[in-house]
């Protein structure tokens, strides 16, 4: 995994739990302290299933995925991510 979170060839693919575990190892933090930011609703769902606090940046205004979980926050741009992180830090 690189700094942008790319999981590619030879690595587990999302929605495999191993793909999300890589963040725990990379940052040496508990999952509750890592904000997972996704540009796809299905990726936000996978991260939420794994236990990450999750933000879906829904720039296109798509309908929410019909899955068993919802992200903790949905925003239209990265300003919403900043607000989410600030509020979680309080």
LOSE-28255 format. One record per atom (N, C-alpha, C): x, y, z; atom name; residue number from 0; residue in three letters. Coordinates in Angstrom, 1 decimal. Each point is the difference from the previous one (the first is absolute). Last residue first. Example, Ala and Ser with C-alpha at 12.3 -4.5 7.8 and 13.67 -1.06 7.14 Angstrom:
BEGIN
<r east="12.8" north="-2.2" up="7.1" drenmi="N" miba="1" doti="Ser"/>
<r east="0.9" north="1.1" up="0.0" drenmi="CA" miba="1" doti="Ser"/>
<r east="-0.8" north="1.1" up="0.8" drenmi="C" miba="1" doti="Ser"/>
<r east="0.3" north="-5.7" up="-0.1" drenmi="N" miba="0" doti="Ala"/>
<r east="-0.9" north="1.2" up="0.0" drenmi="CA" miba="0" doti="Ala"/>
<r east="0.9" north="1.2" up="0.0" drenmi="C" miba="0" doti="Ala"/>
This chain:
BEGIN
<r east="-12.6" north="16.3" up="18.7" drenmi="N" miba="89" doti="Unk"/>
<r east="-0.5" north="0.7" up="1.1" drenmi="CA" miba="89" doti="Unk"/>
<r east="-0.4" north="-0.9" up="1.2" drenmi="C" miba="89" doti="Unk"/>
<r east="1.4" north="-1.4" up="-4.5" drenmi="N" miba="88" doti="Unk"/>
<r east="1.1" north="0.3" up="0.9" drenmi="CA" miba="88" doti="Unk"/>
<r east="-0.4" north="0.7" up="1.2" drenmi="C" miba="88" doti="Unk"/>
<r east="-3.0" north="-1.0" up="-3.5" drenmi="N" miba="87" doti="Unk"/>
<r east="0.4" north="-1.2" up="0.6" drenmi="CA" miba="87" doti="Unk"/>
<r east="1.1" north="0.2" up="1.0" drenmi="C" miba="87" doti="Unk"/>
<r east="-1.5" north="3.6" up="-2.7" drenmi="N" miba="86" doti="Unk"/>
<r east="-1.1" north="-0.4" up="1.0" drenmi="CA" miba="86" doti="Unk"/>
<r east="0.4" north="-1.3" up="0.7" drenmi="C" miba="86" doti="Unk"/>
<r east="2.9" north="1.5" up="-3.4" drenmi="N" miba="85" doti="Unk"/>
<r east="0.0" north="1.0" up="1.1" drenmi="CA" miba="85" doti="Unk"/>
<r east="-1.0" north="-0.4" up="1.0" drenmi="C" miba="85" doti="Unk"/>
<r east="0.0" north="-2.5" up="-3.9" drenmi="N" miba="84" doti="Unk"/>
<r east="1.2" north="-0.3" up="0.8" drenmi="CA" miba="84" doti="Unk"/>
<r east="0.1" north="0.9" up="1.2" drenmi="C" miba="84" doti="Unk"/>
<r east="-3.5" north="0.7" up="-3.2" drenmi="N" miba="83" doti="Unk"/>
<r east="-0.2" north="-1.3" up="0.7" drenmi="CA" miba="83" doti="Unk"/>
<r east="1.2" north="-0.2" up="1.0" drenmi="C" miba="83" doti="Unk"/>
<r east="0.2" north="3.8" up="-2.8" drenmi="N" miba="82" doti="Unk"/>
<r east="-1.0" north="0.2" up="1.0" drenmi="CA" miba="82" doti="Unk"/>
<r east="-0.1" north="-1.3" up="0.8" drenmi="C" miba="82" doti="Unk"/>
<r east="2.7" north="-0.3" up="-3.8" drenmi="N" miba="81" doti="Unk"/>
<r east="0.6" north="0.9" up="1.1" drenmi="CA" miba="81" doti="Unk"/>
<r east="-0.9" north="0.2" up="1.1" drenmi="C" miba="81" doti="Unk"/>
<r east="-1.8" north="-2.1" up="-3.7" drenmi="N" miba="80" doti="Unk"/>
<r east="0.9" north="-0.9" up="0.6" drenmi="CA" miba="80" doti="Unk"/>
<r east="0.7" north="0.7" up="1.2" drenmi="C" miba="80" doti="Unk"/>
<r east="-2.7" north="2.5" up="-2.9" drenmi="N" miba="79" doti="Unk"/>
<r east="-0.8" north="-0.8" up="0.9" drenmi="CA" miba="79" doti="Unk"/>
<r east="0.8" north="-1.0" up="0.8" drenmi="C" miba="79" doti="Unk"/>
<r east="2.0" north="2.6" up="-3.4" drenmi="N" miba="78" doti="Unk"/>
<r east="-0.3" north="0.9" up="1.2" drenmi="CA" miba="78" doti="Unk"/>
<r east="-0.9" north="-0.8" up="1.0" drenmi="C" miba="78" doti="Unk"/>
<r east="1.1" north="-1.9" up="-4.3" drenmi="N" miba="77" doti="Unk"/>
<r east="1.0" north="-0.2" up="1.1" drenmi="CA" miba="77" doti="Unk"/>
<r east="-0.2" north="0.9" up="1.2" drenmi="C" miba="77" doti="Unk"/>
<r east="-4.3" north="-1.1" up="-3.0" drenmi="N" miba="76" doti="Unk"/>
<r east="1.3" north="0.3" up="-0.3" drenmi="CA" miba="76" doti="Unk"/>
<r east="0.9" north="-0.2" up="1.2" drenmi="C" miba="76" doti="Unk"/>
<r east="-4.7" north="-1.1" up="-0.1" drenmi="N" miba="75" doti="Unk"/>
<r east="0.2" north="0.2" up="-1.4" drenmi="CA" miba="75" doti="Unk"/>
<r east="1.4" north="0.4" up="-0.4" drenmi="C" miba="75" doti="Unk"/>
<r east="-1.9" north="-3.3" up="4.2" drenmi="N" miba="74" doti="Unk"/>
<r east="0.2" north="1.4" up="-0.4" drenmi="CA" miba="74" doti="Unk"/>
<r east="0.2" north="0.1" up="-1.5" drenmi="C" miba="74" doti="Unk"/>
<r east="-1.6" north="-3.5" up="4.4" drenmi="N" miba="73" doti="Unk"/>
<r east="0.1" north="0.2" up="-1.4" drenmi="CA" miba="73" doti="Unk"/>
<r east="0.1" north="1.5" up="-0.3" drenmi="C" miba="73" doti="Unk"/>
<r east="0.9" north="-3.7" up="4.5" drenmi="N" miba="72" doti="Unk"/>
<r east="-0.3" north="1.3" up="-0.6" drenmi="CA" miba="72" doti="Unk"/>
<r east="0.0" north="-0.1" up="-1.5" drenmi="C" miba="72" doti="Unk"/>
<r east="0.4" north="-3.8" up="2.6" drenmi="N" miba="71" doti="Unk"/>
<r east="-0.3" north="0.9" up="1.1" drenmi="CA" miba="71" doti="Unk"/>
<r east="-0.4" north="1.4" up="-0.5" drenmi="C" miba="71" doti="Unk"/>
<r east="-1.1" north="-4.3" up="-3.1" drenmi="N" miba="70" doti="Unk"/>
<r east="1.2" north="0.7" up="0.6" drenmi="CA" miba="70" doti="Unk"/>
<r east="-0.4" north="0.9" up="1.1" drenmi="C" miba="70" doti="Unk"/>
<r east="-2.8" north="-4.4" up="-0.8" drenmi="N" miba="69" doti="Unk"/>
<r east="0.1" north="1.3" up="-0.6" drenmi="CA" miba="69" doti="Unk"/>
<r east="1.3" north="0.6" up="0.5" drenmi="C" miba="69" doti="Unk"/>
<r east="-2.1" north="-5.4" up="-0.6" drenmi="N" miba="68" doti="Unk"/>
<r east="0.6" north="1.1" up="0.8" drenmi="CA" miba="68" doti="Unk"/>
<r east="0.0" north="1.3" up="-0.8" drenmi="C" miba="68" doti="Unk"/>
<r east="-1.7" north="-4.2" up="-1.8" drenmi="N" miba="67" doti="Unk"/>
<r east="-0.5" north="-0.1" up="1.4" drenmi="CA" miba="67" doti="Unk"/>
<r east="0.7" north="1.1" up="0.9" drenmi="C" miba="67" doti="Unk"/>
<r east="-1.1" north="0.8" up="-5.3" drenmi="N" miba="66" doti="Unk"/>
<r east="0.8" north="-1.0" up="0.7" drenmi="CA" miba="66" doti="Unk"/>
<r east="-0.5" north="0.1" up="1.5" drenmi="C" miba="66" doti="Unk"/>
<r east="-0.8" north="2.5" up="-4.7" drenmi="N" miba="65" doti="Unk"/>
<r east="-1.0" north="-0.7" up="0.8" drenmi="CA" miba="65" doti="Unk"/>
<r east="0.7" north="-1.2" up="0.6" drenmi="C" miba="65" doti="Unk"/>
<r east="2.1" north="5.1" up="-1.3" drenmi="N" miba="64" doti="Unk"/>
<r east="-0.1" north="-1.5" up="-0.4" drenmi="CA" miba="64" doti="Unk"/>
<r east="-1.0" north="-0.7" up="0.9" drenmi="C" miba="64" doti="Unk"/>
<r east="-0.7" north="5.2" up="-1.2" drenmi="N" miba="63" doti="Unk"/>
<r east="0.8" north="-0.8" up="0.9" drenmi="CA" miba="63" doti="Unk"/>
<r east="-0.1" north="-1.5" up="-0.4" drenmi="C" miba="63" doti="Unk"/>
<r east="-0.4" north="3.9" up="-3.7" drenmi="N" miba="62" doti="Unk"/>
<r east="-0.8" north="-0.6" up="1.1" drenmi="CA" miba="62" doti="Unk"/>
<r east="0.9" north="-0.9" up="0.8" drenmi="C" miba="62" doti="Unk"/>
<r east="2.3" north="4.1" up="-2.6" drenmi="N" miba="61" doti="Unk"/>
<r east="-0.6" north="-1.3" up="-0.3" drenmi="CA" miba="61" doti="Unk"/>
<r east="-0.9" north="-0.5" up="1.2" drenmi="C" miba="61" doti="Unk"/>
<r east="2.9" north="4.2" up="-1.2" drenmi="N" miba="60" doti="Unk"/>
<r east="-1.4" north="0.0" up="0.6" drenmi="CA" miba="60" doti="Unk"/>
<r east="-0.7" north="-1.3" up="-0.3" drenmi="C" miba="60" doti="Unk"/>
<r east="4.7" north="1.4" up="-1.0" drenmi="N" miba="59" doti="Unk"/>
<r east="-1.0" north="-0.1" up="-1.1" drenmi="CA" miba="59" doti="Unk"/>
<r east="-1.4" north="0.0" up="0.5" drenmi="C" miba="59" doti="Unk"/>
<r east="3.9" north="0.1" up="2.9" drenmi="N" miba="58" doti="Unk"/>
<r east="0.0" north="1.2" up="-0.9" drenmi="CA" miba="58" doti="Unk"/>
<r east="-1.1" north="0.0" up="-1.0" drenmi="C" miba="58" doti="Unk"/>
<r east="1.1" north="-2.4" up="4.7" drenmi="N" miba="57" doti="Unk"/>
<r east="-0.9" north="-0.3" up="-1.1" drenmi="CA" miba="57" doti="Unk"/>
<r east="-0.2" north="1.3" up="-0.9" drenmi="C" miba="57" doti="Unk"/>
<r east="3.1" north="-2.3" up="4.0" drenmi="N" miba="56" doti="Unk"/>
<r east="0.0" north="1.2" up="-0.8" drenmi="CA" miba="56" doti="Unk"/>
<r east="-0.7" north="-0.3" up="-1.2" drenmi="C" miba="56" doti="Unk"/>
<r east="0.0" north="-2.4" up="4.9" drenmi="N" miba="55" doti="Unk"/>
<r east="-0.2" north="-0.2" up="-1.4" drenmi="CA" miba="55" doti="Unk"/>
<r east="0.0" north="1.4" up="-0.7" drenmi="C" miba="55" doti="Unk"/>
<r east="2.0" north="-2.2" up="4.9" drenmi="N" miba="54" doti="Unk"/>
<r east="-0.6" north="1.1" up="-0.7" drenmi="CA" miba="54" doti="Unk"/>
<r east="-0.1" north="-0.3" up="-1.5" drenmi="C" miba="54" doti="Unk"/>
<r east="0.7" north="-2.7" up="5.2" drenmi="N" miba="53" doti="Unk"/>
<r east="0.1" north="0.0" up="-1.5" drenmi="CA" miba="53" doti="Unk"/>
<r east="-0.8" north="1.3" up="-0.5" drenmi="C" miba="53" doti="Unk"/>
<r east="2.6" north="-3.1" up="4.3" drenmi="N" miba="52" doti="Unk"/>
<r east="-0.9" north="1.2" up="-0.2" drenmi="CA" miba="52" doti="Unk"/>
<r east="0.2" north="0.4" up="-1.4" drenmi="C" miba="52" doti="Unk"/>
<r east="1.0" north="-5.1" up="1.0" drenmi="N" miba="51" doti="Unk"/>
<r east="0.5" north="1.3" up="-0.1" drenmi="CA" miba="51" doti="Unk"/>
<r east="-1.1" north="1.1" up="0.1" drenmi="C" miba="51" doti="Unk"/>
<r east="-0.5" north="-5.0" up="-0.1" drenmi="N" miba="50" doti="Unk"/>
<r east="0.0" north="0.8" up="1.3" drenmi="CA" miba="50" doti="Unk"/>
<r east="0.7" north="1.3" up="-0.1" drenmi="C" miba="50" doti="Unk"/>
<r east="-1.3" north="-3.6" up="-3.4" drenmi="N" miba="49" doti="Unk"/>
<r east="1.2" north="-0.3" up="0.7" drenmi="CA" miba="49" doti="Unk"/>
<r east="0.1" north="0.7" up="1.3" drenmi="C" miba="49" doti="Unk"/>
<r east="-3.6" north="0.9" up="-2.8" drenmi="N" miba="48" doti="Unk"/>
<r east="-0.1" north="-1.4" up="0.5" drenmi="CA" miba="48" doti="Unk"/>
<r east="1.2" north="-0.4" up="0.8" drenmi="C" miba="48" doti="Unk"/>
<r east="0.2" north="4.2" up="-2.2" drenmi="N" miba="47" doti="Unk"/>
<r east="-0.9" north="0.0" up="1.2" drenmi="CA" miba="47" doti="Unk"/>
<r east="-0.2" north="-1.4" up="0.6" drenmi="C" miba="47" doti="Unk"/>
<r east="2.4" north="0.4" up="-4.0" drenmi="N" miba="46" doti="Unk"/>
<r east="0.8" north="0.6" up="1.1" drenmi="CA" miba="46" doti="Unk"/>
<r east="-0.9" north="0.0" up="1.3" drenmi="C" miba="46" doti="Unk"/>
<r east="-2.1" north="-1.3" up="-4.0" drenmi="N" miba="45" doti="Unk"/>
<r east="1.0" north="-1.0" up="0.4" drenmi="CA" miba="45" doti="Unk"/>
<r east="0.8" north="0.5" up="1.2" drenmi="C" miba="45" doti="Unk"/>
<r east="-3.1" north="3.0" up="-1.9" drenmi="N" miba="44" doti="Unk"/>
<r east="-0.7" north="-1.1" up="0.7" drenmi="CA" miba="44" doti="Unk"/>
<r east="1.0" north="-1.1" up="0.5" drenmi="C" miba="44" doti="Unk"/>
<r east="1.6" north="3.5" up="-2.7" drenmi="N" miba="43" doti="Unk"/>
<r east="-0.3" north="0.5" up="1.3" drenmi="CA" miba="43" doti="Unk"/>
<r east="-0.7" north="-1.0" up="0.8" drenmi="C" miba="43" doti="Unk"/>
<r east="0.9" north="-1.0" up="-4.4" drenmi="N" miba="42" doti="Unk"/>
<r east="1.2" north="0.0" up="0.8" drenmi="CA" miba="42" doti="Unk"/>
<r east="-0.2" north="0.5" up="1.4" drenmi="C" miba="42" doti="Unk"/>
<r east="-3.5" north="0.1" up="-3.1" drenmi="N" miba="41" doti="Unk"/>
<r east="0.3" north="-1.4" up="0.4" drenmi="CA" miba="41" doti="Unk"/>
<r east="1.2" north="-0.1" up="0.8" drenmi="C" miba="41" doti="Unk"/>
<r east="-1.3" north="4.2" up="-1.8" drenmi="N" miba="40" doti="Unk"/>
<r east="-0.9" north="-0.4" up="1.0" drenmi="CA" miba="40" doti="Unk"/>
<r east="0.3" north="-1.4" up="0.5" drenmi="C" miba="40" doti="Unk"/>
<r east="3.7" north="3.3" up="-2.1" drenmi="N" miba="39" doti="Unk"/>
<r east="-1.0" north="-0.9" up="-0.4" drenmi="CA" miba="39" doti="Unk"/>
<r east="-0.8" north="-0.5" up="1.2" drenmi="C" miba="39" doti="Unk"/>
<r east="3.7" north="2.9" up="0.5" drenmi="N" miba="38" doti="Unk"/>
<r east="-0.7" north="0.7" up="-1.1" drenmi="CA" miba="38" doti="Unk"/>
<r east="-1.1" north="-0.9" up="-0.6" drenmi="C" miba="38" doti="Unk"/>
<r east="2.4" north="0.3" up="5.2" drenmi="N" miba="37" doti="Unk"/>
<r east="-0.2" north="-0.8" up="-1.2" drenmi="CA" miba="37" doti="Unk"/>
<r east="-0.7" north="0.9" up="-1.1" drenmi="C" miba="37" doti="Unk"/>
<r east="2.9" north="-0.1" up="5.1" drenmi="N" miba="36" doti="Unk"/>
<r east="-0.7" north="0.9" up="-1.0" drenmi="CA" miba="36" doti="Unk"/>
<r east="-0.1" north="-0.8" up="-1.3" drenmi="C" miba="36" doti="Unk"/>
<r east="1.0" north="-1.0" up="5.6" drenmi="N" miba="35" doti="Unk"/>
<r east="0.1" north="-0.5" up="-1.4" drenmi="CA" miba="35" doti="Unk"/>
<r east="-0.9" north="0.8" up="-0.9" drenmi="C" miba="35" doti="Unk"/>
<r east="2.6" north="0.7" up="4.9" drenmi="N" miba="34" doti="Unk"/>
<r east="-1.1" north="0.4" up="-0.8" drenmi="CA" miba="34" doti="Unk"/>
<r east="0.2" north="-0.6" up="-1.4" drenmi="C" miba="34" doti="Unk"/>
<r east="1.9" north="-1.6" up="5.0" drenmi="N" miba="33" doti="Unk"/>
<r east="0.4" north="0.2" up="-1.4" drenmi="CA" miba="33" doti="Unk"/>
<r east="-1.3" north="0.4" up="-0.8" drenmi="C" miba="33" doti="Unk"/>
<r east="0.3" north="-1.3" up="4.7" drenmi="N" miba="32" doti="Unk"/>
<r east="0.7" north="1.3" up="-0.2" drenmi="CA" miba="32" doti="Unk"/>
<r east="0.4" north="0.3" up="-1.4" drenmi="C" miba="32" doti="Unk"/>
<r east="-2.3" north="-4.1" up="1.5" drenmi="N" miba="31" doti="Unk"/>
<r east="-0.9" north="1.2" up="0.4" drenmi="CA" miba="31" doti="Unk"/>
<r east="0.7" north="1.3" up="-0.2" drenmi="C" miba="31" doti="Unk"/>
<r east="2.3" north="-4.2" up="-0.7" drenmi="N" miba="30" doti="Unk"/>
<r east="-0.9" north="0.4" up="-1.1" drenmi="CA" miba="30" doti="Unk"/>
<r east="-0.8" north="1.2" up="0.3" drenmi="C" miba="30" doti="Unk"/>
<r east="4.8" north="-0.4" up="2.4" drenmi="N" miba="29" doti="Unk"/>
<r east="-1.3" north="-0.8" up="0.0" drenmi="CA" miba="29" doti="Unk"/>
<r east="-0.9" north="0.5" up="-1.1" drenmi="C" miba="29" doti="Unk"/>
<r east="5.3" north="0.5" up="-0.8" drenmi="N" miba="28" doti="Unk"/>
<r east="-1.1" north="0.6" up="0.8" drenmi="CA" miba="28" doti="Unk"/>
<r east="-1.2" north="-0.9" up="0.0" drenmi="C" miba="28" doti="Unk"/>
<r east="4.3" north="0.0" up="-2.7" drenmi="N" miba="27" doti="Unk"/>
<r east="0.2" north="-0.5" up="1.4" drenmi="CA" miba="27" doti="Unk"/>
<r east="-1.0" north="0.7" up="0.9" drenmi="C" miba="27" doti="Unk"/>
<r east="0.6" north="0.3" up="-5.0" drenmi="N" miba="26" doti="Unk"/>
<r east="0.0" north="1.2" up="0.9" drenmi="CA" miba="26" doti="Unk"/>
<r east="0.2" north="-0.4" up="1.5" drenmi="C" miba="26" doti="Unk"/>
<r east="0.1" north="-3.3" up="-3.6" drenmi="N" miba="25" doti="Unk"/>
<r east="0.8" north="1.2" up="-0.5" drenmi="CA" miba="25" doti="Unk"/>
<r east="0.0" north="1.1" up="1.0" drenmi="C" miba="25" doti="Unk"/>
<r east="-2.6" north="-3.9" up="1.0" drenmi="N" miba="24" doti="Unk"/>
<r east="1.5" north="-0.3" up="0.0" drenmi="CA" miba="24" doti="Unk"/>
<r east="0.8" north="1.2" up="-0.4" drenmi="C" miba="24" doti="Unk"/>
<r east="-4.7" north="0.2" up="-0.3" drenmi="N" miba="23" doti="Unk"/>
<r east="0.4" north="-0.1" up="1.4" drenmi="CA" miba="23" doti="Unk"/>
<r east="1.5" north="-0.2" up="0.1" drenmi="C" miba="23" doti="Unk"/>
<r east="-1.8" north="0.0" up="-4.3" drenmi="N" miba="22" doti="Unk"/>
<r east="0.0" north="1.4" up="0.6" drenmi="CA" miba="22" doti="Unk"/>
<r east="0.4" north="-0.1" up="1.5" drenmi="C" miba="22" doti="Unk"/>
<r east="-0.7" north="-4.0" up="-2.5" drenmi="N" miba="21" doti="Unk"/>
<r east="1.3" north="0.6" up="-0.3" drenmi="CA" miba="21" doti="Unk"/>
<r east="0.1" north="1.5" up="0.6" drenmi="C" miba="21" doti="Unk"/>
<r east="-4.0" north="-2.7" up="0.2" drenmi="N" miba="20" doti="Unk"/>
<r east="1.0" north="-0.2" up="1.1" drenmi="CA" miba="20" doti="Unk"/>
<r east="1.3" north="0.6" up="-0.3" drenmi="C" miba="20" doti="Unk"/>
<r east="-3.5" north="-0.1" up="-3.3" drenmi="N" miba="19" doti="Unk"/>
<r east="-0.2" north="1.1" up="1.0" drenmi="CA" miba="19" doti="Unk"/>
<r east="1.0" north="-0.2" up="1.2" drenmi="C" miba="19" doti="Unk"/>
<r east="0.1" north="-3.2" up="-3.4" drenmi="N" miba="18" doti="Unk"/>
<r east="0.3" north="1.3" up="-0.6" drenmi="CA" miba="18" doti="Unk"/>
<r east="-0.2" north="1.1" up="1.0" drenmi="C" miba="18" doti="Unk"/>
<r east="-1.2" north="-4.4" up="1.2" drenmi="N" miba="17" doti="Unk"/>
<r east="1.5" north="0.2" up="0.0" drenmi="CA" miba="17" doti="Unk"/>
<r east="0.3" north="1.4" up="-0.6" drenmi="C" miba="17" doti="Unk"/>
<r east="-4.5" north="-1.7" up="0.0" drenmi="N" miba="16" doti="Unk"/>
<r east="0.4" north="0.7" up="1.2" drenmi="CA" miba="16" doti="Unk"/>
<r east="1.5" north="0.3" up="0.0" drenmi="C" miba="16" doti="Unk"/>
<r east="-2.8" north="-0.1" up="-4.5" drenmi="N" miba="15" doti="Unk"/>
<r east="0.7" north="-1.0" up="0.8" drenmi="CA" miba="15" doti="Unk"/>
<r east="0.5" north="0.7" up="1.3" drenmi="C" miba="15" doti="Unk"/>
<r east="-2.4" north="1.8" up="-4.1" drenmi="N" miba="14" doti="Unk"/>
<r east="-0.4" north="0.1" up="1.4" drenmi="CA" miba="14" doti="Unk"/>
<r east="0.6" north="-1.0" up="0.9" drenmi="C" miba="14" doti="Unk"/>
<r east="3.0" north="1.7" up="-3.2" drenmi="N" miba="13" doti="Unk"/>
<r east="-1.1" north="0.4" up="0.8" drenmi="CA" miba="13" doti="Unk"/>
<r east="-1.2" north="-0.8" up="-0.6" drenmi="C" miba="13" doti="Unk"/>
<r east="4.8" north="-2.1" up="-0.6" drenmi="N" miba="12" doti="Unk"/>
<r east="-0.9" north="0.9" up="-0.6" drenmi="CA" miba="12" doti="Unk"/>
<r east="-1.1" north="0.4" up="1.0" drenmi="C" miba="12" doti="Unk"/>
<r east="5.4" north="-1.8" up="0.7" drenmi="N" miba="11" doti="Unk"/>
<r east="-1.5" north="-0.3" up="0.1" drenmi="CA" miba="11" doti="Unk"/>
<r east="-0.8" north="1.1" up="-0.6" drenmi="C" miba="11" doti="Unk"/>
<r east="4.8" north="-0.7" up="-2.1" drenmi="N" miba="10" doti="Unk"/>
<r east="-0.5" north="0.4" up="1.3" drenmi="CA" miba="10" doti="Unk"/>
<r east="-1.5" north="-0.4" up="0.1" drenmi="C" miba="10" doti="Unk"/>
<r east="2.6" north="-0.4" up="-4.0" drenmi="N" miba="9" doti="Unk"/>
<r east="0.8" north="-0.8" up="1.1" drenmi="CA" miba="9" doti="Unk"/>
<r east="-0.5" north="0.3" up="1.4" drenmi="C" miba="9" doti="Unk"/>
<r east="-1.3" north="3.6" up="-3.4" drenmi="N" miba="8" doti="Unk"/>
<r east="0.5" north="-1.3" up="-0.4" drenmi="CA" miba="8" doti="Unk"/>
<r east="0.8" north="-0.6" up="1.0" drenmi="C" miba="8" doti="Unk"/>
<r east="-2.4" north="4.1" up="2.1" drenmi="N" miba="7" doti="Unk"/>
<r east="0.0" north="-0.5" up="-1.4" drenmi="CA" miba="7" doti="Unk"/>
<r east="0.5" north="-1.4" up="-0.2" drenmi="C" miba="7" doti="Unk"/>
<r east="-1.7" north="4.5" up="3.2" drenmi="N" miba="6" doti="Unk"/>
<r east="0.2" north="-1.4" up="0.2" drenmi="CA" miba="6" doti="Unk"/>
<r east="-0.1" north="-0.6" up="-1.4" drenmi="C" miba="6" doti="Unk"/>
<r east="0.7" north="5.2" up="2.2" drenmi="N" miba="5" doti="Unk"/>
<r east="-0.1" north="-0.9" up="-1.1" drenmi="CA" miba="5" doti="Unk"/>
<r east="0.2" north="-1.4" up="0.4" drenmi="C" miba="5" doti="Unk"/>
<r east="0.2" north="4.4" up="2.5" drenmi="N" miba="4" doti="Unk"/>
<r east="-0.9" north="-1.2" up="0.4" drenmi="CA" miba="4" doti="Unk"/>
<r east="-0.2" north="-1.0" up="-1.2" drenmi="C" miba="4" doti="Unk"/>
<r east="2.9" north="4.1" up="0.5" drenmi="N" miba="3" doti="Unk"/>
<r east="-1.4" north="0.3" up="-0.5" drenmi="CA" miba="3" doti="Unk"/>
<r east="-0.9" north="-1.1" up="0.3" drenmi="C" miba="3" doti="Unk"/>
<r east="4.7" north="-0.4" up="1.0" drenmi="N" miba="2" doti="Unk"/>
<r east="-0.6" north="1.1" up="0.8" drenmi="CA" miba="2" doti="Unk"/>
<r east="-1.4" north="0.3" up="-0.4" drenmi="C" miba="2" doti="Unk"/>
<r east="1.5" north="-4.9" up="-1.2" drenmi="N" miba="1" doti="Unk"/>
<r east="0.7" north="1.2" up="0.0" drenmi="CA" miba="1" doti="Unk"/>
<r east="-0.7" north="1.1" up="0.8" drenmi="C" miba="1" doti="Unk"/>
<r east="0.3" north="-5.7" up="0.0" drenmi="N" miba="0" doti="Unk"/>
<r east="-0.9" north="1.2" up="0.0" drenmi="CA" miba="0" doti="Unk"/>
<r east="0.9" north="1.2" up="0.0" drenmi="C" miba="0" doti="Unk"/>
